[in-house]
Amino acid sequence: MYDFSFGDKKKIKKNPEEYLLFVKRLLPRWANGIPDTECLAIYKILEILRNKNKNKKLVLLETGSGASSIAMFLHCALYGGKMFSWDTNASKGSFLRTVVSESIGKTLGVDPNKIWNFIPYNSTDKHIGISVLKELNQKANFCFFDSLHTYDHVLAELKDFLKVCDKKYALAFDDAYYTKKSVNYSYINMLRSKLNLKEIKEPKTNIIQAYYKEIEKYLFTKKIKYKKVENFYKKNYKKDIFFQYYSQDRKFMNKMKMEEKSKLAHRLEVFLIN
């Protein structure tokens, strides 16, 4: 059960970020993949968007799911709006909806099924991916990109998003310092290590500039004017207890190059488009 008591609706509305961390920390490790400061950064970015889009309920997207889903759902539960998540792990989506239903949904009196659309499929599929927002007559205001972690896939997601976005929106990229073009060899080698298989050497042709730099170049070529947001994560990640709490897990991730301590400042990069 996830209906632990934080307080009544009035207290939650007064302390939404504190409540967000309260719910996030109920999650098991496999569903809690982003730092606390990154989760809070997402919520704060949505607050910026809400202020820029007066009297408008936001439409929020994410590719991948987890603690980011909690942040997005809480915002919709408090202020209205809809959210769409694409993740090939259907069980993860079902679990997360149980969490928000028993915690946020129950306390705030909202029905997750009326807010959250979880699509257990590839985000770039032309029939059921991001592009379906056009069929649903929805304009997106936000997307958190956190799926396959290769630039080719992220770029395909971005291109689809730009076809369904509203005039004012924000783009948020997880692990934006990654440099993998077509194949995520770090993830593959992590899985191979569990099978006691030899590590595969990553070819130089698969290494590019950091995603956020490539994305900046792409936005420039499309003549999209943006502002980079010095988000809450960037300013506070060094004192985030998330990294300490999962320190043993992260040692292995660094060894497999799934996470690089020296580049963590660029883990979350956000672009705001007016």
N, C-alpha and C positions, 0 to 999 in steps of 0.2 A: 504494500500500500504506500501511496505517495501523498496522502492527505495530512501531512504534518502541519501543525498550526503555527502560522507566523503572526497572525492577527486578523482583524476584520478588513473589509474592503477599504475602509477609510484609511487605515494604517498603510495598506499596500499602495494606495494612490499617493500617499504622502512620501513613501520610501520605496519607489519602484525598483531602483537599482539594487538596493539592499535585499529586496525580495527576490530579484532575479538571481543573485548569487546564492540565496537560500535554496531555491529550487535547483539550480545548476549543480550544487554540491550534493544533491540527492542521487545524481546520476552515477552509474558504474563507469569504470575507466573506458570501456569500449564505446560508450556513447558520449563521453566527455573529452573530446579531442582537442579543444582549443583552450588557451589560457583564460583565466577569469578576466584579465584586463582586455582581452580581445572580445570576449562576450559583452562586456560593458561598453566597449568602443562601438560595437554594432548598434546597441541600444541608443547610445548617444547620437550616432549618425542618423538614426531614424527620427530622433527628436529634432535634429536640424532640418531634415526633409519635411517633417510635419509643420514646422514653422514657416518653411518656404512655400508650402502648398496649403495655404489657409483654406479652411472649410472644405477640405478634400480628404477623403479616406484613401490611404496609400495601398498600393498593390506591391507586395514584396515577393521576391523570388530567391531561391537558393539552389545550388547544385551540390549535392551532398547534404547530410543532415546531422544534427547533434545538438550541442549546446547553443549553436546559432539559432536553431529552430525555437528554442525556449525564449530567446531574446525577441525574436520576431513575433512569436505568438503573444507574448506579454504585451507588446506594443499594440497589436491588433485588438487584444482583449480590453485594453484600457481606452483606446481611441477609435476603434473601428478599423475597417480595412480587411483585405484578404491576403493570404500567402499561398505560394505554390512551391513545393519541394520536389526535386528529382533526385532519387537515390535508388540504385539497383538492389539495395538490401531492403526488401519489403518488411521483414521482421523488425528491423531497426525503426522504420517508420511507425509500425504498429505499437512498438514499445514506447516511443516518444509521445505518441498521441495518448497513450494510457497515462503517462506521467503528467502531461499538461491538463488532461481531463480531471484527474484526481486532485491536482494541486490548484493551478490557476483557474481552470474552468469551474471547479466546484466553488471556490471562494468568491470569484467575481461573477458567478452566475452566467457564464457564457458557454455556448456549445461549440467545441472544437470543429465539429463537422461542418459548421456554417462559416468557419474562418479559414480552415487549413485544408488545402488539397494536396495530398501526397501521391506522387506518381512514381511507382516503382519501375522506372525504365530509364533508358539513355536520354539525357537532357538535350541532345542534338538530333534526336530522331525527328524526321519531318512530319510524322503523323501524330506523335504524342509528346514531343519535346517542347522546348521553350516557345517555338513558333505557334503552338496552338492558342496562345493568348489572343492572336488575331481573330481566330474563329470564335473565341469567347467574348470578343469586343472589350478586352481589358488592355489598359496601358500601364506598363510597369514603371515603378518609381525607384526600385532598388534591386540589386542582385548581389548575393554573396557567393563567389565562385570558389568551390571547395570540393571538386570531384576527382578527376583522374590525375591531376597534377602533371600534365604534359602541356607544353605551350600550344601545340597543334589543337588539342582538345579545348583548352581555355579560349583560344582565339575563335574556334567554331562556336562556342557558347556565347562569346561576346558578340559575334556577328549576328547571331539569332536574336540576342537581347536588343540590339540596336534597331531591329526591325519592329519591335513591339514596345519600345520605351516611350514614356511621356516626355514632355518638354523639360521638366526638372527631375533629375534622377542622380543616383550615386552608384558607383561601381566599387565593390570591396573584394579584394583578392587575398585569399589565405596562402601562406607559404610563397609569397610573391618574389622571394629571392631565388627560387628554384631556377635551374638552367637547363632543364631537360626538354628537348624539342619534341620527339615523337614517342619515346619509350621511357617509363619511369623505372630505370634500372635499380634504383635504391630499394624500391618496394619489391621488385622481383627478387633481388638478392636477399631481402629479409625473409621472404617466403621460402627461398631455396635453402637458407640456413636452417630453417625448421625441419627440412628434409635431409639435412646433412649433405647437401650438394655444394659443389665448388662455386665460388662467386664468379659471376660473369663480368668481364671488364667492359666498361662503358666506352663505346667508340667516340672519337672526337667529333664526328659528324652529328652526334646527338646533343652536343653542348653548345648553348647559345648564351646571349646576355640574360641577366635576370629578367623574369617575366615582367616585372613592373616597368623596366626600361623598354622592353619590346612593346608593351601595351601603350606606353607614352608615344612611341614612334608611330604606332598604328593610329592612335587618336589624332595625332598631328596630320598624318596623310589624309585622314577623313575630314580634316578641318573642323574637328570637334573641340570647342574651347572648354577647358576644364581647370579645376583648382585642386591641387593635391592637399588632402586634409592631414594636418599633423594630429592624428587621432590619439585617443586616450591610451591605447595600447603602447604606442611609441614612447609616450612620456612616462609610462609606469611599469613596463614589462620587467625591468630589472629587479623590482621588489615584489613580483607576483609569486605568491606562495604555491601556485600551481606547479611551477617548475621544480620547486623543492619537494613537494609532496610526491611527485612522480619521478624523482631523481633517478632511481634505479632503471626504470623503464627508458628514460631519456638517454642514459649512458649507452644503451644498446642502439637506440635510434641514431645517436651521433656516430657511433661506430659504423653503422650501415649507411651513413650519410643521408638518412631520412630527415634529419634535423642537423643544422650547423650552428653551434653556439655563437660563432663570430658574426653571423649574418641575421641574428634574431631581430635586430632593429627593423628589418624590412619584411618581417613575417606578414604583417597586415599592411597593405597599401590601399588607400581609398582615394577615388577621384570623384569630385563633385561637379556636376554639369548643370548649369543654370539655363 
